[in-house]
Amino acid sequence: MIQDMANKIVWLGHDSFRIDAGKTIYFDPYQVSSGPKADLILITHDHFDHCSPDDVATIQHSGTVIVTEKDAATKLTGDVRVVEPGESLTVDGITIEAVPSYNTDKDFHPKRNAWLGFIVEIEGVRVYHAGDSDVIPEMNDITVDIALLPVSGTYVMTADQAVKAALAINPKLAIPMHYGTIVGSDQDAIDFKKALEGKIEVLILQKR
């Protein structure tokens, strides 16, 4: 079941993913030139490389539901639903939990902004998108099957710190993100995978 879901996850670069599982779900669409229209778009925060109205417009249709936080919501149109960390909702049978996402040793993503990570449950599999986060205490309480974790450093946790996050969450599968576009390189993803060998399975996706 986990492998089947992993096959349905498409990395679009940076923090952007698409899940093709009955419904079409996007996380933080950025530099998306084409693709199937979205049933659901989840946007973690309002920075330009996560909340891109032009990219949203490319994949949006009249029935698309967007779930995001209050700052990003002001830049978007359509069926936009605002949530805060700790809240949850269900859209077309997909359960969405909003969870905290913030920096602990830098101020690019302060906790006070109430920006988001997401846990979505699809086909019985729980998928966590950490957003632009460092390792945070709340990760100890996250129970998921698949974790999408940033690894580049600078604005988010480093690969070494992401290893600590993965061990705290203990998913069945971890997928690195937030590298190769603005900051970070393939080596960050490789280092992350190498450090977790024998502990947690890591899948490095090719950008599509």
C-alpha atoms as a printed R data frame, in Angstrom:
    type eleno elety resid chain resno       x      y       z
1   ATOM     1    CA   MET     A     1   0.000  0.000   0.000
2   ATOM     2    CA   ILE     A     2   2.858  2.399   0.852
3   ATOM     3    CA   GLN     A     3   4.732  1.579  -2.346
4   ATOM     4    CA   ASP     A     4   1.553  1.969  -4.359
5   ATOM     5    CA   MET     A     5   1.048  5.462  -2.924
6   ATOM     6    CA   ALA     A     6   4.726  6.338  -3.459
7   ATOM     7    CA   ASN     A     7   4.240  5.541  -7.150
8   ATOM     8    CA   LYS     A     8   1.449  8.130  -7.249
9   ATOM     9    CA   ILE     A     9   3.604 10.945  -5.812
10  ATOM    10    CA   VAL     A    10   5.208 13.202  -8.415
11  ATOM    11    CA   TRP     A    11   7.946 15.650  -7.400
12  ATOM    12    CA   LEU     A    12   7.656 18.849  -9.432
13  ATOM    13    CA   GLY     A    13  10.796 20.401  -7.944
14  ATOM    14    CA   HIS     A    14  11.504 22.415  -4.799
15  ATOM    15    CA   ASP     A    15   8.617 21.817  -2.325
16  ATOM    16    CA   SER     A    16   6.083 21.135  -5.050
17  ATOM    17    CA   PHE     A    17   4.394 17.745  -5.410
18  ATOM    18    CA   ARG     A    18   1.403 16.257  -7.131
19  ATOM    19    CA   ILE     A    19  -0.404 13.165  -5.912
20  ATOM    20    CA   ASP     A    20  -2.450 11.286  -8.493
21  ATOM    21    CA   ALA     A    21  -4.709  9.072  -6.388
22  ATOM    22    CA   GLY     A    22  -8.252  9.261  -7.687
23  ATOM    23    CA   LYS     A    23  -8.215 12.970  -6.919
24  ATOM    24    CA   THR     A    24  -5.414 15.239  -8.126
25  ATOM    25    CA   ILE     A    25  -3.704 16.961  -5.203
26  ATOM    26    CA   TYR     A    26  -0.958 19.580  -5.412
27  ATOM    27    CA   PHE     A    27   1.326 20.858  -2.663
28  ATOM    28    CA   ASP     A    28   2.867 24.320  -3.129
29  ATOM    29    CA   PRO     A    29   2.697 24.425  -6.958
30  ATOM    30    CA   TYR     A    30   5.661 26.444  -8.252
31  ATOM    31    CA   GLN     A    31   7.078 26.622 -11.794
32  ATOM    32    CA   VAL     A    32   4.382 24.227 -12.989
33  ATOM    33    CA   SER     A    33   4.193 24.623 -16.762
34  ATOM    34    CA   SER     A    34   1.495 22.007 -17.308
35  ATOM    35    CA   GLY     A    35  -0.271 19.106 -15.683
36  ATOM    36    CA   PRO     A    36  -3.717 17.799 -14.829
37  ATOM    37    CA   LYS     A    37  -6.149 20.214 -13.228
38  ATOM    38    CA   ALA     A    38  -6.243 20.154  -9.442
39  ATOM    39    CA   ASP     A    39  -9.060 18.886  -7.278
40  ATOM    40    CA   LEU     A    40  -7.179 20.092  -4.214
41  ATOM    41    CA   ILE     A    41  -4.275 22.533  -3.748
42  ATOM    42    CA   LEU     A    42  -2.499 22.767  -0.391
43  ATOM    43    CA   ILE     A    43  -0.323 25.833   0.159
44  ATOM    44    CA   THR     A    44   1.917 25.969   3.214
45  ATOM    45    CA   HIS     A    45   2.672 29.718   3.380
46  ATOM    46    CA   ASP     A    46   2.788 32.903   1.351
47  ATOM    47    CA   HIS     A    47   6.418 33.050   0.148
48  ATOM    48    CA   PHE     A    48   6.598 33.398  -3.640
49  ATOM    49    CA   ASP     A    49   8.060 29.930  -4.193
50  ATOM    50    CA   HIS     A    50   5.190 28.288  -2.315
51  ATOM    51    CA   CYS     A    51   2.230 30.549  -2.992
52  ATOM    52    CA   SER     A    52   2.416 31.392  -6.689
53  ATOM    53    CA   PRO     A    53  -0.932 32.708  -7.982
54  ATOM    54    CA   ASP     A    54   0.188 32.244 -11.607
55  ATOM    55    CA   ASP     A    55   1.014 28.588 -11.012
56  ATOM    56    CA   VAL     A    56  -2.228 28.069  -9.132
57  ATOM    57    CA   ALA     A    57  -4.144 29.565 -12.078
58  ATOM    58    CA   THR     A    58  -2.450 27.090 -14.439
59  ATOM    59    CA   ILE     A    59  -3.905 24.069 -12.621
60  ATOM    60    CA   GLN     A    60  -7.059 25.547 -11.091
61  ATOM    61    CA   HIS     A    61 -10.593 24.981 -12.357
62  ATOM    62    CA   SER     A    62 -13.996 26.024 -11.055
63  ATOM    63    CA   GLY     A    63 -14.193 23.086  -8.654
64  ATOM    64    CA   THR     A    64 -10.675 23.312  -7.225
65  ATOM    65    CA   VAL     A    65 -10.463 23.654  -3.439
66  ATOM    66    CA   ILE     A    66  -7.457 25.525  -2.023
67  ATOM    67    CA   VAL     A    67  -6.475 25.026   1.614
68  ATOM    68    CA   THR     A    68  -3.932 27.439   3.058
69  ATOM    69    CA   GLU     A    69  -3.126 29.919   5.817
70  ATOM    70    CA   LYS     A    70  -4.394 33.473   6.195
71  ATOM    71    CA   ASP     A    71  -1.466 35.301   4.514
72  ATOM    72    CA   ALA     A    72  -1.441 33.200   1.342
73  ATOM    73    CA   ALA     A    73  -5.248 33.297   1.168
74  ATOM    74    CA   THR     A    74  -5.200 37.034   0.410
75  ATOM    75    CA   LYS     A    75  -3.307 36.349  -2.838
76  ATOM    76    CA   LEU     A    76  -5.641 33.667  -4.154
77  ATOM    77    CA   THR     A    77  -9.136 33.445  -5.607
78  ATOM    78    CA   GLY     A    78 -11.730 30.708  -5.865
79  ATOM    79    CA   ASP     A    79 -12.768 28.239  -3.173
80  ATOM    80    CA   VAL     A    80 -10.078 29.165  -0.639
81  ATOM    81    CA   ARG     A    81 -10.324 27.678   2.840
82  ATOM    82    CA   VAL     A    82  -8.170 29.098   5.629
83  ATOM    83    CA   VAL     A    83  -6.850 26.865   8.398
84  ATOM    84    CA   GLU     A    84  -4.475 27.197  11.328
85  ATOM    85    CA   PRO     A    85  -2.141 24.595  12.843
86  ATOM    86    CA   GLY     A    86  -4.172 22.060  14.789
87  ATOM    87    CA   GLU     A    87  -7.243 22.339  12.589
88  ATOM    88    CA   SER     A    88  -8.511 19.712  10.160
89  ATOM    89    CA   LEU     A    89 -11.114 19.386   7.448
90  ATOM    90    CA   THR     A    90 -12.306 16.890   4.857
91  ATOM    91    CA   VAL     A    91 -12.503 17.681   1.142
92  ATOM    92    CA   ASP     A    92 -13.967 15.103  -1.252
93  ATOM    93    CA   GLY     A    93 -13.292 12.328   1.225
94  ATOM    94    CA   ILE     A    94  -9.669 13.395   1.808
95  ATOM    95    CA   THR     A    95  -8.821 14.210   5.410
96  ATOM    96    CA   ILE     A    96  -6.446 17.187   5.753
97  ATOM    97    CA   GLU     A    97  -4.721 18.074   8.997
98  ATOM    98    CA   ALA     A    98  -2.901 21.391   9.323
99  ATOM    99    CA   VAL     A    99   0.221 21.111  11.490
100 ATOM   100    CA   PRO     A   100   2.859 23.619  12.612
101 ATOM   101    CA   SER     A   101   5.809 24.481  10.369
102 ATOM   102    CA   TYR     A   102   8.406 27.001  11.500
103 ATOM   103    CA   ASN     A   103  12.074 27.856  12.052
104 ATOM   104    CA   THR     A   104  13.797 27.435  15.389
105 ATOM   105    CA   ASP     A   105  17.225 29.000  14.708
106 ATOM   106    CA   LYS     A   106  16.383 31.547  11.993
107 ATOM   107    CA   ASP     A   107  13.531 33.943  11.306
108 ATOM   108    CA   PHE     A   108  12.410 33.205   7.752
109 ATOM   109    CA   HIS     A   109   9.384 31.235   8.968
110 ATOM   110    CA   PRO     A   110   8.539 32.370  12.519
111 ATOM   111    CA   LYS     A   111   6.179 30.306  14.623
112 ATOM   112    CA   ARG     A   112   4.016 33.361  15.272
113 ATOM   113    CA   ASN     A   113   2.944 33.402  11.601
114 ATOM   114    CA   ALA     A   114   1.036 30.125  12.084
115 ATOM   115    CA   TRP     A   115   2.229 28.804   8.726
116 ATOM   116    CA   LEU     A   116   1.572 25.211   7.814
117 ATOM   117    CA   GLY     A   117   2.620 21.692   7.160
118 ATOM   118    CA   PHE     A   118  -0.051 19.239   6.064
119 ATOM   119    CA   ILE     A   119  -0.994 15.643   6.736
120 ATOM   120    CA   VAL     A   120  -3.370 14.179   4.183
121 ATOM   121    CA   GLU     A   121  -4.926 10.741   4.324
122 ATOM   122    CA   ILE     A   122  -5.498  9.195   0.915
123 ATOM   123    CA   GLU     A   123  -6.477  5.589   0.257
124 ATOM   124    CA   GLY     A   124  -5.644  4.745   3.853
125 ATOM   125    CA   VAL     A   125  -2.117  6.208   3.634
126 ATOM   126    CA   ARG     A   126  -1.066  9.241   5.675
127 ATOM   127    CA   VAL     A   127   1.269 11.616   3.828
128 ATOM   128    CA   TYR     A   128   3.042 14.492   5.623
129 ATOM   129    CA   HIS     A   129   4.352 17.584   3.825
130 ATOM   130    CA   ALA     A   130   6.508 19.438   6.350
131 ATOM   131    CA   GLY     A   131   6.455 22.833   4.629
132 ATOM   132    CA   ASP     A   132   9.411 25.125   5.257
133 ATOM   133    CA   SER     A   133  10.314 23.830   8.691
134 ATOM   134    CA   ASP     A   134  13.202 23.090  10.970
135 ATOM   135    CA   VAL     A   135  13.129 20.157  13.347
136 ATOM   136    CA   ILE     A   136  10.350 21.094  15.769
137 ATOM   137    CA   PRO     A   137   9.001 19.399  18.908
138 ATOM   138    CA   GLU     A   138   5.616 18.837  17.287
139 ATOM   139    CA   MET     A   139   7.207 16.288  14.953
140 ATOM   140    CA   ASN     A   140   7.363 13.854  17.875
141 ATOM   141    CA   ASP     A   141   3.558 13.696  17.768
142 ATOM   142    CA   ILE     A   142   3.222 13.175  14.010
143 ATOM   143    CA   THR     A   143   2.204  9.677  12.922
144 ATOM   144    CA   VAL     A   144   2.377  9.144   9.176
145 ATOM   145    CA   ASP     A   145   3.339  6.584   6.562
146 ATOM   146    CA   ILE     A   146   5.182  8.895   4.154
147 ATOM   147    CA   ALA     A   147   7.065 12.076   5.125
148 ATOM   148    CA   LEU     A   148   8.159 14.771   2.652
149 ATOM   149    CA   LEU     A   149  10.998 16.606   4.393
150 ATOM   150    CA   PRO     A   150  13.145 19.613   3.397
151 ATOM   151    CA   VAL     A   151  16.904 18.981   3.383
152 ATOM   152    CA   SER     A   152  18.682 22.022   1.927
153 ATOM   153    CA   GLY     A   153  19.453 24.179   4.939
154 ATOM   154    CA   THR     A   154  19.515 28.010   4.656
155 ATOM   155    CA   TYR     A   155  15.749 28.561   4.980
156 ATOM   156    CA   VAL     A   156  14.869 25.137   6.369
157 ATOM   157    CA   MET     A   157  16.583 22.258   8.140
158 ATOM   158    CA   THR     A   158  19.816 20.797   6.776
159 ATOM   159    CA   ALA     A   159  20.115 17.202   5.629
160 ATOM   160    CA   ASP     A   160  21.608 16.251   9.017
161 ATOM   161    CA   GLN     A   161  18.744 17.942  10.832
162 ATOM   162    CA   ALA     A   162  16.235 16.291   8.497
163 ATOM   163    CA   VAL     A   163  17.639 12.934   9.585
164 ATOM   164    CA   LYS     A   164  16.704 13.849  13.167
165 ATOM   165    CA   ALA     A   165  13.235 14.848  11.986
166 ATOM   166    CA   ALA     A   166  12.794 11.556  10.163
167 ATOM   167    CA   LEU     A   167  13.862  9.574  13.216
168 ATOM   168    CA   ALA     A   168  11.422 11.539  15.386
169 ATOM   169    CA   ILE     A   169   8.525 10.954  12.978
170 ATOM   170    CA   ASN     A   170   9.569  7.405  12.025
171 ATOM   171    CA   PRO     A   171   7.591  7.131   8.775
172 ATOM   172    CA   LYS     A   172   7.671  3.997   6.661
173 ATOM   173    CA   LEU     A   173   9.071  6.103   3.827
174 ATOM   174    CA   ALA     A   174  10.790  9.498   3.690
175 ATOM   175    CA   ILE     A   175  11.131 11.643   0.556
176 ATOM   176    CA   PRO     A   176  13.541 14.627   0.542
177 ATOM   177    CA   MET     A   177  12.477 17.993  -0.898
178 ATOM   178    CA   HIS     A   178  13.466 21.681  -0.941
179 ATOM   179    CA   TYR     A   179  16.646 21.299  -2.952
180 ATOM   180    CA   GLY     A   180  17.808 21.782  -6.511
181 ATOM   181    CA   THR     A   181  15.769 24.882  -7.368
182 ATOM   182    CA   ILE     A   182  16.593 27.884  -5.172
183 ATOM   183    CA   VAL     A   183  18.953 26.386  -2.598
184 ATOM   184    CA   GLY     A   184  20.378 22.946  -1.960
185 ATOM   185    CA   SER     A   185  21.689 20.265  -4.301
186 ATOM   186    CA   ASP     A   186  21.208 16.607  -5.122
187 ATOM   187    CA   GLN     A   187  23.977 15.894  -2.636
188 ATOM   188    CA   ASP     A   188  21.727 17.030   0.222
189 ATOM   189    CA   ALA     A   189  19.191 14.370  -0.737
190 ATOM   190    CA   ILE     A   190  21.930 11.747  -1.117
191 ATOM   191    CA   ASP     A   191  23.403 12.597   2.309
192 ATOM   192    CA   PHE     A   192  19.937 12.347   3.855
193 ATOM   193    CA   LYS     A   193  19.347  8.917   2.351
194 ATOM   194    CA   LYS     A   194  22.795  7.622   3.288
195 ATOM   195    CA   ALA     A   195  22.418  8.669   6.926
196 ATOM   196    CA   LEU     A   196  19.114  6.804   7.240
197 ATOM   197    CA   GLU     A   197  20.268  3.534   5.664
198 ATOM   198    CA   GLY     A   198  19.044  0.602   7.738
199 ATOM   199    CA   LYS     A   199  16.746  2.871   9.744
200 ATOM   200    CA   ILE     A   200  14.148  4.439   7.444
201 ATOM   201    CA   GLU     A   201  13.596  3.842   3.752
202 ATOM   202    CA   VAL     A   202  14.293  6.955   1.693
203 ATOM   203    CA   LEU     A   203  13.082  7.504  -1.865
204 ATOM   204    CA   ILE     A   204  14.788 10.207  -3.922
205 ATOM   205    CA   LEU     A   205  12.334 11.208  -6.650
206 ATOM   206    CA   GLN     A   206  13.386 12.545 -10.018
207 ATOM   207    CA   LYS     A   207  11.899 15.924 -10.878
208 ATOM   208    CA   ARG     A   208   9.124 15.693 -13.457
